[in-house]
Amino acid sequence: MSEHNYKYTDEQLSLNEAANYNLLLQVDPHSFSYAIAYKKKLLAWAENCPLGELANPQELQEVLTANYKQVITGLTSGAFTLMPEALFDNEYAANIARLLDVAETDSVYAQPLDSKNTIIYKVDQTASAAQGVFENETIVYRAKGWIIAVANNYPTSTDLYLNIENGTVEILNFNYDKLRFYNLFPYKNHEELAYFSAFVADELGMSPESLTLVLSGDVNASDKSFTYLAEFFGKVKINDTQVLVLPEQVVPHKILSLAALSLCASSEEN
């Protein structure tokens, strides 16, 4: 878990009006983050909240017991696989899930990730603690909103998108509007971060010098991770995509993957 704990509350937030708000949750193995959005405006944000609050809210009781218009919950996966949407059949989902080494206490989900791919993923008992707690809840894969946000921002085939949070880097590449590569890697230091980035570049048959790395999450342009990556790749920059109207004190790339869950509210039917 990251040591920092960013927090923001807009003075206009009124949980008496929660029926007009969306609650966005990202549930990780040991903590969760939340944001409250009204239409396209961020009203509240907090990171690294104790996971036990979801099932038994104490400090966050007002926030977590309000009657929201919709709750979008992004769950972290222990393992996943992607299938082309055209080949996916619910009848065989259980057989595919066996490839993920599912335990009795795991939950398995099969959902569209984008217009072309279905993701089948498992979630352990701890990370699925929020399931069934909220009314009007939509469960999605944790990175779905981020993937949609990147796809909507005209990615090119020479862009590698990295989202860095809680000691894990998610790496994403598109062949213009088509998802070409997505995976995640736990890492311990900037050397390992560079290694996995170079590994993906090699898997895609591209030289690091020809790539642009676009970073979001727990990273800044002055970080060792950023400057180390800049030694090996053609260009490294911070992702400036903004999906919600943010106050000046909230940096868009820090909240991008959480805020982008708002894009799932209209794309999911239940």
Secondary structure, 3 states (H helix, E strand, C coil): CCCCCCEEECCCCCHHHHHHCEEEEEECCCEEEEEEEECCEEEEEEEEEECHHHHCCCCCHHHHHCCCCEEEEEECCCEEEEEEHHHCCHHHHHHHHHHHCCCCCCEEEEEECCCCEEEEEEECCCCCCCCCCCCCEEEEECCHHHHHHHHCCCCCCCEEEEEEECCEEEEEEEECCEEEEEEEEECCCHHHHHHHHHHHHHHCCCCHHHCEEEEEECCCCCCHHHHHHHCCCCEEEECCCCCCECCCCCCHHHHHHHHHHHHHHHHCCC
